[in-house]
Amino acid sequence: MEIQRIRCGNVNCYIVSNGKDAVLVDTGREEYCQKVLNACKSFHMHLLVLTHGHIDHVQNAAFLANALHIPVAINQEDIPLLKDNMLQKLSSKGILGKIVLSASLKSFKKDRIPTIVPTILLNDNDVLDSYGISAKVIALPGHTKGSIGLDIDQRNLLVGDALMNMFYPAPSMLYNDKMAMVHSAEKISRLGNRTIYFGHGKPTHNRKWV
């Protein structure tokens, strides 16, 4: 199993592949649409997984799903966010968090998400073997109600925004539910030896996060 990080500004998308069979995780913003599509072209893509519903992770979902002829998967709790990112309240911690929150809310109010119709609903412990990769879905609520991650071969963990490495590796600076976010960070720590792949920032090793 291989994980390819696609940097889309300050957001990461990932191609998780097993030979030519692959799954795309998140999509970045519209200005990176062609970059992500080009990265996918050398694979047989089977699925687009959205770790959560925020615009910086989903704005290209409709285009890429259509271009690659693949279904879109997400946790049901975040489907409403695909129409309006303001439907789940966000809070922040620290000065940097407040800056990131302010920028995020401006984008949520101003920018458009093309209509996405997910056809696959992902829940905790679902497996993606039928889509060509060895991966298990991990529920990681807190940043959003329906945030999920992917545990790849019990060695690598894609966490979306449950954790961030935007300025330094830590639990997300933005959260819908602080206690749920803490519990998700603890859950990640308990998984033990993993390389953590963030929605924002460079990968690092798993650790005690809270």
N, C-alpha and C positions, 0 to 999 in steps of 0.2 A: 504494500500500500504506500502511495506517495501523496504528499500534500504540497500543492503549489500555491504560494501566496501571490495574489495579484493586488498590488498597491494602487488604490484609487483615491489619490489625495491622502487624507488622514484616515480613510476607511479601507479595510481589507476585505477582499473576496477570496475564496479558496476553491481550487479544484482538487477534489479527493479522487484519486484514480487507482485502479487495479489493472495495470496494463493499459489497454485502450478504453476500457469501461470506466466511466467517471460520473461524478455528481458535482454540481456547482453549488456552493454555499454562499448566499448573499450576492448582491449585484452592484453596489456602489451607486453613485449619482449619474445623471444622464450624460454628463460630459465625458464619462469613462465607458460609455456603453460599447463603443467599437473596440476598445482595448480588451474588455472582458470577452466579447464575442470572438475576437481573434485568438485569444488564449484557449478558448474552448474548441476551436476548429480541428485540432489534431486529435481529439478524443471522440469516442462514441458516448455522448452525454445521455444520461437516463433520467435525471431528476434535478430540479432546482429547489433547494432547501432554504427557507428564510428563517434565520435564527430569531427574529422578532420583526415587528411591523414598522419600525421607524424609517423615514424616507431615505436616509443615507444608506440604508441596507436594501431597500426594495424598489427604488425609483425605476430601475431598468428591468424589473421582473417581467412585466408584460411583453416587452420587446424581445428579451432573451428567450423566454419560454416559447414564443412564436417562432423566432428565428431558428432555434435549436430543436423545435418540435418535442418539447418535454413538458411534463406536468409540474405544477408548483405545489410545494408542501409547506405547511406552517402549523403551529398549534392553534386550535380553535379560539383561544382567548384573545389572540392578537388579530383576528380577521377584521374586527371593526376599525383597527388602526390603519388598515389599508385604504380606507376611505377618508379618515380624519385622524391625524396623529395627535390631535388635542383631546381625544376622548379618554385617555388615561393621564391623569395628573402626574407631573414629574416634580420632584424636589431635588435639592443638591446639597453637597457638603463642601465646605471650604471655599476660599476665594476663587480658586481655579474652577471649582465646580459651578459656582454662580456665573462665571464668565461663559463656560461651556453651555450651561442651561439657557442663558439669555440668547446665545447664538442659535441654539437648537430650536427654541420657541419661535424665533423670528422665521426660521426656515419652515417650521411646521405650518405657520400661518400663511406664508407667502408662496411656497413651492408646491407644485402639483405632482400627485402620484397617478400615473395612467392606470386605468381600471385593471385590477388583477383578480382573477377567479381561481383561487386555490381549489384543487380537486382531491388533495390528499391531506388528511389531518394527522399530525404527528403527536404522539404522547410518550410519556416517560417509559423507557425500556423497549420501545418499538425498535425493530432492526431493519436495516436497509439492504440486506443480502440480495433481495430480489431486484435491486437496482445496480448490482454489479460491484458493490463495495462491502467490506466488513466493517460495519459501524452500528452503534447503538445510540438511540436518542436519549438524552439526559434532560429532564425538566429542570430549568434554572430560573424560576420566577423571581421577581424583585425589581429588575430594571424595567421590565414590563410584565404584565400578568402572564403572558404566554411565552416568555423567553425560553429558548431551548439551546442545547449544545449537542455536539456529536462526539462520542467516544470512539476513536479509530483504533482498532486492534489492541485495545487496552494499553496503548502507548502514547497516543496523541489525543488531545482534547481541544476541540473548537468550541469556544465559550460565548461567541457573540459579544454582547456587552454586559454579561454577568460580571466579568472582570474587565479592566481596561489597562492599557499600558501607553496611554496618550502622553502623560508626563512622567509617570513612574508606574510600575505594576502594582495594582491594588483592586479591591472591589470597585464597582462602577461609581463614578462621582454623581451619577444621576439615577434616581430610583423612583418607581411608583410606590413601592412598599419596602421600607428600610429593613424590617425584620426578615421579610422573605429574601431580600438580597443577602443579608448576613447568613441566613440558613443555606442559601445556594452556594455562597463562598465556602462555608464549612463543608458542604457536600463535595465540592471540588477537591478540597484538601484531603478528604478521606479516601479519594480515589488513588492517592499515593503517587507512584512514579509515573508521571506524564509530562510531556511537553505541552505547554499551554499556548494555543493560537488565539489571539485576541481579535475582536472586531476593529480595534484601534491599537496600533503599535506592534512592536516586534515580539516574536515568540520568546518564551522563557520557561524555566522549569517550574513545576508545581511546588507549592509550599503551604505553610500555614498562612491563610489570607486574613484572618481576623483573630 
